[in-house]
Amino acid sequence: MTRPKIQTRSISFTGSQGVPLSARLDYQENTAPDQYVIVSHCFTCTKQTLTTARLSRALAGAGMGVLRFDFSGLGESEGEFAASHFTSMVQDIVCAADFLAEYYHRPSVLIGHSMGGTASLAASQLASHSLASVKALVTLASPASPAHVLHHFGDALPQLKRGDDADIQVAGISYPVRPSFIEDVEAYDMAEQMKNCETPILAVTAGNDELVETVAAQQILAYTRGAAHQVTIEAADHLFSDRRHAEQLADEVIRWIKR
């Protein structure tokens, strides 16, 4: 069986900091998408990270239009990473939905990897016309609370809590962070944010995840009064970096969305 040819269109839209965010729209050649999906990457990742890019193209091959983008200050997007925080990630997702609503169709599914999944959950509950069409949420190795990301901060955390700027190291790369980031994630109440959620949620966990514990998926699923389902990709790492695990991940997500 011949695999469908995927087209990728480079686009941009205005993000939460008022500057252009770089994005890609993946879709099947010569086929009108049956629905539109937003895929959000993990903390300090980009739209080109294998987890995001592989899944996006697989979803496009299944007939969906998939928007993946770089959060403010990351990848090819403009903006200042030091000025970003969890709330700005949530607002960037709303901006992505606004773009789809204006130029294509409103999204029906929000998918996010790690912190991007947590932000997608929070965004889904905002009073936004562009997100009112969302009928399903998918988290991939995501924490239940944005404060979980502070495990990356190490020795910088005490400095930030004293009110001083600091640099954090993630995968050997240095990122500047301001104290406002800590204040934002620690003040965010996900249970309160999700208290009215009735949207079905699929929570995917990685069996060999060293960053996010499996229990986070159960906490996420407790956020909704809608259908809740958990899938574990056995032996997968946090990034689902093995191609076999990435393919299994895509199959599970596509099957659940289509159902």
DOTOR-542669 format. One record per residue (C-alpha): residue number from 0; x, y, z. Coordinates in Angstrom, 3 decimals. Example, Ala and Ser with C-alpha at 12.3 -4.5 7.8 and 13.67 -1.06 7.14 Angstrom:
DOTOR-542669
 num        u        v        w
   0   12.300   -4.500    7.800
   1   13.670   -1.060    7.140
***
This chain:
DOTOR-542669
 num        u        v        w
   0    0.000    0.000    0.000
   1    1.390    3.385   -1.058
   2    1.738    5.884    1.738
   3   -0.012    9.214    1.155
   4    2.240   12.122    0.224
   5    2.412   14.775    2.921
   6    2.701   18.455    2.120
   7    4.169   20.876    4.657
   8    3.410   24.580    4.428
   9    5.547   27.130    6.297
  10    3.393   29.750    7.985
  11    3.535   32.235   10.833
  12    1.070   33.911   13.138
  13    1.214   36.452   15.941
  14    1.841   34.949   19.366
  15    1.252   36.044   22.934
  16    4.232   38.431   22.958
  17    2.927   40.220   19.866
  18    5.657   38.829   17.588
  19    5.557   36.212   14.795
  20    5.631   32.540   15.743
  21    7.010   30.067   13.216
  22    4.715   27.173   12.308
  23    4.212   24.307    9.893
  24    0.911   23.016    8.553
  25    1.079   19.340    7.577
  26   -1.643   17.867    5.378
  27   -2.209   15.137    2.834
  28   -1.590   16.119   -0.761
  29   -4.736   16.652   -2.875
  30   -6.975   15.846    0.092
  31   -9.087   18.225    2.158
  32   -8.406   17.573    5.866
  33  -11.320   16.008    7.716
  34  -10.383   17.984   10.849
  35   -7.644   20.242   12.185
  36   -5.301   19.491   15.073
  37   -2.802   21.604   17.025
  38    0.299   19.784   18.281
  39    2.339   21.567   20.969
  40    5.935   20.642   21.751
  41    7.611   20.127   25.123
  42    9.426   22.660   27.296
  43   12.478   24.046   25.398
  44   11.754   21.744   22.416
  45   10.625   22.923   18.959
  46    8.133   21.999   16.258
  47   10.948   20.035   14.579
  48   11.619   17.801   17.594
  49   11.129   14.191   16.478
  50    8.225   13.618   18.890
  51    6.254   16.497   17.402
  52    7.288   16.227   13.756
  53    6.778   12.461   13.447
  54    3.352   12.534   15.079
  55    2.230   15.538   13.050
  56    3.097   13.890    9.753
  57    1.427   10.642   10.823
  58   -1.752   12.531   11.691
  59   -1.613   14.290    8.328
  60   -1.276   10.900    6.649
  61   -4.496    9.900    8.392
  62   -6.319   12.807    6.748
  63   -5.967   15.573    9.333
  64   -4.601   19.072    8.963
  65   -1.942   19.516   11.645
  66   -0.540   22.796   12.920
  67    2.734   22.565   14.876
  68    4.556   25.680   15.987
  69    7.445   26.996   18.060
  70    6.445   28.626   21.336
  71    7.589   32.221   21.889
  72   11.375   32.552   22.047
  73   12.069   29.002   20.863
  74   13.078   27.457   17.547
  75   12.394   29.825   14.654
  76    9.820   31.896   16.544
  77   10.538   35.450   17.571
  78   10.146   36.672   21.119
  79   12.181   36.397   24.276
  80   12.354   33.047   26.049
  81   13.120   34.808   29.343
  82    9.807   36.654   29.039
  83    7.841   33.434   28.554
  84    6.148   31.240   31.146
  85    3.371   28.676   31.367
  86    0.652   31.272   30.862
  87    2.326   32.532   27.683
  88    2.459   28.941   26.392
  89   -1.285   28.641   26.980
  90   -1.869   31.954   25.219
  91    0.328   30.897   22.276
  92   -1.952   27.875   21.793
  93   -4.965   30.178   21.747
  94   -3.189   32.309   19.116
  95   -2.591   29.167   17.036
  96   -6.288   28.296   17.271
  97   -7.229   31.853   16.277
  98   -5.019   31.528   13.192
  99   -6.627   28.240   12.168
 100  -10.114   29.637   12.754
 101   -9.413   32.659   10.561
 102   -7.651   30.982    7.648
 103   -8.691   27.304    7.733
 104  -11.039   25.741   10.303
 105  -11.234   25.776   14.067
 106   -9.280   22.897   15.660
 107  -11.129   19.848   16.931
 108   -8.204   18.276   18.802
 109   -5.388   19.639   20.967
 110   -2.326   17.432   21.440
 111    0.702   18.285   23.532
 112    3.943   16.611   24.509
 113    5.140   16.976   28.112
 114    4.663   20.629   29.195
 115    2.930   21.277   25.870
 116    0.276   18.772   26.903
 117   -0.290   20.469   30.241
 118   -0.610   23.817   28.443
 119   -3.055   22.287   25.951
 120   -5.271   21.127   28.810
 121   -5.302   24.603   30.323
 122   -5.943   26.287   26.956
 123   -8.920   24.030   26.253
 124  -10.819   25.515   29.195
 125  -10.489   29.159   28.182
 126  -13.496   31.068   26.903
 127  -12.211   31.241   23.326
 128  -14.401   31.046   20.225
 129  -11.519   29.458   18.340
 130  -11.252   26.618   20.895
 131  -14.964   26.022   21.373
 132  -14.782   23.333   18.680
 133  -12.248   21.190   20.563
 134  -13.765   17.761   21.109
 135  -10.722   15.814   22.296
 136   -7.481   16.323   24.225
 137   -4.335   14.215   24.044
 138   -1.363   14.461   26.403
 139    1.934   12.710   25.725
 140    4.158   12.044   28.748
 141    2.734   15.196   30.321
 142    2.846   16.311   33.948
 143   -0.455   17.097   35.658
 144    0.857   20.454   36.906
 145    3.146   23.022   35.255
 146    5.216   23.307   38.446
 147    6.643   19.868   37.600
 148    8.965   21.594   35.125
 149   10.943   23.055   38.021
 150   12.873   19.777   38.246
 151   14.919   21.150   35.320
 152   16.036   24.179   37.319
 153   18.515   22.611   39.748
 154   20.808   25.126   41.460
 155   19.085   28.015   39.646
 156   15.849   27.530   41.597
 157   16.995   29.124   44.908
 158   18.426   32.060   42.965
 159   15.155   32.597   41.106
 160   13.135   32.326   44.305
 161   15.312   35.092   45.775
 162   14.124   37.292   42.921
 163   17.241   37.111   40.732
 164   17.457   36.128   37.069
 165   19.243   32.850   36.342
 166   20.167   30.433   33.578
 167   18.938   26.848   33.541
 168   20.493   23.937   31.699
 169   18.288   21.604   29.650
 170   19.967   18.903   27.547
 171   23.223   20.851   27.702
 172   21.717   24.129   26.468
 173   21.459   27.244   28.610
 174   18.170   29.166   28.837
 175   17.644   32.492   30.649
 176   14.770   32.495   33.150
 177   13.230   35.254   35.245
 178   11.641   34.911   38.705
 179    8.229   35.577   37.125
 180    8.406   32.090   35.569
 181    8.533   30.492   39.023
 182    5.736   32.690   40.304
 183    3.575   31.780   37.315
 184    3.899   27.984   37.470
 185    3.603   27.805   41.256
 186    0.452   29.928   41.233
 187   -1.254   27.886   38.513
 188   -4.063   25.697   39.867
 189   -4.799   23.024   37.248
 190   -7.618   21.441   39.259
 191   -9.368   24.809   39.352
 192   -8.645   25.437   35.667
 193  -10.085   22.054   34.670
 194  -13.050   21.953   37.078
 195  -15.653   22.277   34.310
 196  -13.942   19.980   31.799
 197  -16.139   17.447   30.036
 198  -13.830   16.928   27.052
 199  -12.568   13.378   26.440
 200   -8.872   12.973   27.288
 201   -6.325   10.427   26.113
 202   -3.219   10.375   28.320
 203   -0.252    8.544   26.774
 204    2.643    7.545   29.011
 205    6.123    6.313   28.161
 206    7.054    3.085   29.914
 207   10.681    4.139   30.402
 208   10.077    7.818   31.141
 209   12.721    9.231   33.481
 210   11.181   12.715   33.658
 211    7.436   12.297   34.225
 212    5.982    9.579   36.434
 213    3.116    7.438   35.145
 214    0.873    8.578   37.999
 215    0.614   11.967   36.281
 216   -1.621   10.399   33.629
 217   -4.145    9.302   36.240
 218   -4.147   12.802   37.704
 219   -4.763   14.257   34.234
 220   -7.610   11.865   33.490
 221   -9.262   12.843   36.777
 222   -9.578   16.380   35.390
 223  -12.450   15.453   33.055
 224  -15.973   14.200   33.464
 225  -15.791   13.003   29.871
 226  -14.288    9.812   28.506
 227  -10.822    9.144   29.933
 228   -8.336    6.668   28.528
 229   -4.702    5.870   29.262
 230   -2.224    4.151   26.948
 231    1.340    3.193   27.834
 232    3.999    2.756   25.162
 233    6.152    0.142   26.878
 234    9.925    0.755   26.947
 235    9.533    4.183   25.316
 236   11.588    7.096   26.631
 237   10.190   10.564   27.359
 238   10.679   11.664   23.736
 239    9.377    8.431   22.150
 240   12.647    8.683   20.235
 241   12.740    5.075   18.970
 242   10.945    5.003   15.618
 243    8.992    1.886   16.596
 244    7.680    3.636   19.687
 245    6.852    6.738   17.652
 246    4.848    4.634   15.189
 247    2.994    2.896   18.004
 248    2.277    6.260   19.572
 249    0.874    7.597   16.305
 250   -1.293    4.492   15.796
 251   -2.771    4.799   19.301
 252   -3.485    8.516   18.959
 253   -5.012    8.208   15.477
 254   -7.171    5.254   16.518
 255   -8.474    7.143   19.537
 256   -9.196   10.357   17.619
 257  -10.967    8.538   14.795
 258  -13.047    6.582   17.303
***
